Amino acid sequence: MHKKVTFVVAMKKKYVLYLILGAALAWSCANAPADPEVPAAEMLSEARGLLEQKDYSAARDTILSLRKRYPQALKTRRAAILTLDSVELLEARESVAAYELRLNAARDSFHQMLPRIDGHTNDDYYLQQRRVMAMEQEFDELCAKVKFFLRKIDIDKK
């Protein structure tokens, strides 16, 4: 009889232990953090909207904030990389277009100048020539930046 009582007590202890473990598991599942993909996807959608409005700095800030706040949202972060590259590409393209206008104005001004005036060297001519050359170099660098982001986006899509 003593063995029977010991067996029943042991079974009750196991039963209580299983109840406690089950309750702890249920509590931990109920308090588990929600899927980070959902709010991260909302932030990405917001960033894309800002991109369409050509608010590049706000779009960039939103994506960087997304990356900080939701490090486990891997799918959304992967998509955000393409969006961030698109921000950089569009911003670089706008910079190229604006810079090209200034470069063309500087070139026109240079072509209207004469290297010599009344037999004397025209210092303004050579100063403008150096400005145009420096601007052309900077323009080439901006174009290279655009090409870089085009290739990067192409690679990221693959």
C-alpha positions in Angstrom: 0.0 0.0 0.0 2.9 2.3 0.8 4.2 1.9 -2.7 0.8 2.7 -4.2 0.6 6.0 -2.2 4.1 7.0 -3.2 3.3 6.3 -6.8 0.1 8.4 -6.6 2.0 11.3 -5.0 4.7 11.1 -7.6 2.1 11.2 -10.4 0.4 14.2 -8.8 3.8 16.0 -8.7 4.4 15.2 -12.4 0.9 16.4 -13.2 1.4 19.7 -11.3 4.8 20.1 -13.0 3.2 19.5 -16.4 0.5 22.0 -15.6 3.0 24.6 -14.6 5.1 24.0 -17.7 2.0 24.2 -19.9 0.9 27.4 -18.3 4.4 28.9 -18.7 4.4 27.9 -22.4 1.0 29.4 -23.0 2.0 32.6 -21.3 5.2 32.9 -23.3 3.4 32.3 -26.5 0.8 34.9 -25.6 3.4 37.5 -24.8 5.6 36.7 -27.8 6.4 39.7 -29.9 4.3 40.2 -33.0 5.7 39.5 -36.5 8.1 42.4 -37.2 7.5 42.1 -40.9 4.1 43.8 -40.7 5.1 47.2 -39.2 8.3 47.1 -41.2 6.3 46.6 -44.4 4.2 49.6 -43.4 7.3 51.7 -43.0 8.7 50.5 -46.3 5.4 51.5 -48.0 5.7 54.9 -46.4 9.2 55.3 -47.7 8.1 54.3 -51.2 5.4 57.0 -51.0 8.0 59.5 -50.0 10.2 58.4 -52.9 7.3 59.0 -55.3 6.9 62.5 -53.9 10.6 63.0 -54.5 11.2 63.6 -50.8 14.5 61.7 -50.9 15.9 62.6 -47.5 12.6 61.6 -45.7 12.5 58.3 -47.7 16.1 57.6 -46.7 15.5 58.4 -43.1 12.4 56.2 -43.0 14.4 53.2 -44.4 17.3 53.7 -42.0 14.8 53.9 -39.1 13.1 50.7 -40.4 16.5 48.9 -40.3 17.1 50.0 -36.7 13.7 49.3 -35.4 13.1 45.9 -37.0 16.3 44.0 -37.4 14.5 40.7 -37.6 12.2 41.7 -40.5 14.6 40.2 -43.0 12.3 40.1 -46.1 11.3 43.7 -45.7 14.9 44.8 -45.1 15.9 43.1 -48.3 13.2 45.0 -50.2 14.3 48.2 -48.4 17.8 47.8 -49.8 16.4 48.2 -53.3 14.3 51.1 -52.3 17.2 52.8 -50.7 19.3 52.2 -53.8 16.5 53.7 -55.9 16.5 56.8 -53.6 20.2 57.2 -54.2 19.9 56.7 -57.9 17.1 59.2 -58.4 18.8 61.7 -56.2 22.0 61.3 -58.2 20.1 61.6 -61.5 18.6 64.9 -60.4 22.0 66.1 -59.3 23.4 65.2 -62.8 20.7 67.0 -64.6 21.1 70.2 -62.4 24.8 70.1 -62.7 24.7 69.6 -66.4 22.8 72.9 -66.8 25.5 74.7 -64.8 28.3 73.0 -66.7 26.7 74.0 -70.1 26.4 77.6 -68.9 30.0 77.7 -67.9 31.1 76.2 -71.2 29.1 78.8 -73.1 30.6 81.5 -71.1 34.1 80.1 -71.8 33.5 79.8 -75.5 32.6 83.4 -75.7 35.8 84.6 -74.2 39.0 85.3 -76.1 42.4 83.9 -74.9 44.1 87.2 -75.8 42.7 90.8 -75.7 44.7 93.5 -77.5 47.8 91.3 -77.5 47.6 90.6 -73.7 46.8 87.4 -72.0 43.3 87.2 -70.8 43.5 85.8 -67.3 39.8 85.5 -67.0 39.8 83.2 -70.0 42.3 80.7 -68.4 40.5 80.9 -65.1 37.2 80.0 -66.7 38.9 77.2 -68.6 40.1 75.7 -65.3 36.6 76.1 -63.8 35.1 74.3 -66.8 37.6 71.5 -66.6 37.0 71.0 -62.9 33.3 71.0 -63.4 33.6 68.4 -66.2 35.6 66.2 -63.8 32.9 66.6 -61.1 30.2 65.9 -63.7 32.0 62.7 -64.7 32.0 61.6 -61.1 28.3 62.2 -60.7 27.7 60.2 -63.9 29.8 57.4 -62.4 27.7 57.4 -59.3 24.5 57.0 -61.4 26.1 54.1 -63.2 27.1 52.5 -59.9 23.6 52.6 -58.5 22.2 51.2 -61.8 24.5 48.3 -61.6 23.9 47.8 -57.9 20.2 47.7 -58.3 20.5 45.2 -61.2 22.7 43.0 -59.0 20.4 43.3 -56.0 17.4 42.2 -58.1 19.2 39.0 -59.1 
